[in-house]
Amino acid sequence: MIGNRFSAAAATYDRHARPQLALAQSVVSMLPEMYPEQILELGCGTGQLTRLLTQTFPEVLIDAVDVAEKMIEHSRAKFARYPHINWIVGDAQTWWGGERYPLIVSSSALHWVADLKATFENIFELLEPGGTFSLGMMLQGTLKELHSLRGEICPEKTPAITLPTYEETKACLQEAGFQLERRKHSEEEIVYEDAKAFLKAIHEQGVTGGKVSTGNAPLNRSELSQLVADYQEAFASDGGVYATYETATFLLTK
Ligand SMILES: C[S@@+](CC[C@H](N)C(=O)[O-])C[C@H]1O[C@@H](n2cnc3c(N)ncnc32)[C@H](O)[C@@H]1O
């Protein structure tokens, strides 16, 4: 399901991914001085974080894993000039490629997994003893305005489940065995041109249809018009509309 949704968004994702880009930058800037032999990236998508890795660690071998086949195809074609990146279809919760890594990174991806604790346990196994894991996560406050408005307009189509909280994420990481070295937690309001542009942007990020903003059933035309009009009125800011993104970056060791 998630694989299909992100596959559909592969071609448009990059143009609209500002909060994700900021988080990917934070994942890289939190890293200590190091030069690993190999890197594993989980949930690589269209390669926003992968590109930053190639700039920080030129020539280092990167295994880039994503559950969406189309994302992998898209990135493999886009990064054809980088033969040292292996593009691999796999689920972060269970993937095992037969070796351990000195550095594992992931940004804006693992809040989607079905079982966060099992995923962190798998990543712990994938990491070499003494290795580093830098993780950027979208958290529960992300798109909270949209989530609450949807709940008012069409409660039956709004999912009860939400993104993980900061405390849940931190606890799962520690239970999996990681040592927490550094962390950064922030909530930021991003301003979009108007409500329509905002909904279009998050749709193109592959965010709609997920836990955050939609339920199992899509909105019909009149519900969507009401959502646009109400969002415009309720969350106006600086000549546009705002949306909250709650994120955290964790630097962990094994
Ligand atoms: C919002 S994109 C982020 C991509 C990229 N890391 C970035 O920072 O721009 C999220 C990606 O996570 C992938 N994803 C979601 N669940 C996953 C899982 N269980 N295993 C691997 N990738 C997953 C999606 O297919 C999608 O490409």
Ligand as a Chemical Component Dictionary entry (heavy atoms), coordinates in Angstrom:
data_LIG
# 
_chem_comp.id                   LIG 
_chem_comp.type                 NON-POLYMER 
_chem_comp.pdbx_formal_charge   0 
_chem_comp.three_letter_code    LIG 
# 
loop_
_chem_comp_atom.comp_id 
_chem_comp_atom.atom_id 
_chem_comp_atom.alt_atom_id 
_chem_comp_atom.type_symbol 
_chem_comp_atom.charge 
_chem_comp_atom.model_Cartn_x 
_chem_comp_atom.model_Cartn_y 
_chem_comp_atom.model_Cartn_z 
_chem_comp_atom.pdbx_ordinal 
LIG C1  C1  C 0  8.814  11.131 2.330  1  
LIG S1  S1  S 1  9.867  9.986  1.493  2  
LIG C2  C2  C 0  11.456 10.482 2.085  3  
LIG C3  C3  C 0  12.557 10.156 1.151  4  
LIG C4  C4  C 0  13.941 10.648 1.507  5  
LIG N1  N1  N 0  14.526 9.891  2.598  6  
LIG C5  C5  C 0  13.997 12.127 1.812  7  
LIG O1  O1  O 0  14.507 12.484 2.864  8  
LIG O2  O2  O -1 13.541 12.931 1.010  9  
LIG C6  C6  C 0  9.570  8.496  2.408  10 
LIG C7  C7  C 0  10.100 7.253  1.760  11 
LIG O3  O3  O 0  10.071 6.194  2.704  12 
LIG C8  C8  C 0  9.760  5.003  2.020  13 
LIG N2  N2  N 0  9.284  4.015  2.982  14 
LIG C9  C9  C 0  8.138  4.000  3.698  15 
LIG N3  N3  N 0  8.072  2.912  4.472  16 
LIG C10 C10 C 0  9.214  2.206  4.256  17 
LIG C11 C11 C 0  9.734  0.978  4.761  18 
LIG N4  N4  N 0  9.038  0.249  5.630  19 
LIG N5  N5  N 0  10.943 0.556  4.302  20 
LIG C12 C12 C 0  11.647 1.282  3.402  21 
LIG N6  N6  N 0  11.198 2.452  2.882  22 
LIG C13 C13 C 0  10.001 2.910  3.305  23 
LIG C14 C14 C 0  8.703  5.449  1.026  24 
LIG O4  O4  O 0  8.543  4.518  -0.033 25 
LIG C15 C15 C 0  9.270  6.779  0.566  26 
LIG O5  O5  O 0  10.078 6.671  -0.554 27 
# 
loop_
_chem_comp_bond.comp_id 
_chem_comp_bond.atom_id_1 
_chem_comp_bond.atom_id_2 
_chem_comp_bond.value_order 
_chem_comp_bond.pdbx_ordinal 
LIG C1  S1  SING 1  
LIG S1  C2  SING 2  
LIG S1  C6  SING 3  
LIG C2  C3  SING 4  
LIG C3  C4  SING 5  
LIG C4  N1  SING 6  
LIG C4  C5  SING 7  
LIG C5  O1  DOUB 8  
LIG C5  O2  SING 9  
LIG C6  C7  SING 10 
LIG C7  O3  SING 11 
LIG C7  C15 SING 12 
LIG O3  C8  SING 13 
LIG C8  N2  SING 14 
LIG C8  C14 SING 15 
LIG N2  C9  SING 16 
LIG N2  C13 SING 17 
LIG C9  N3  DOUB 18 
LIG N3  C10 SING 19 
LIG C10 C11 SING 20 
LIG C10 C13 DOUB 21 
LIG C11 N4  SING 22 
LIG C11 N5  DOUB 23 
LIG N5  C12 SING 24 
LIG C12 N6  DOUB 25 
LIG N6  C13 SING 26 
LIG C14 O4  SING 27 
LIG C14 C15 SING 28 
LIG C15 O5  SING 29 
# 
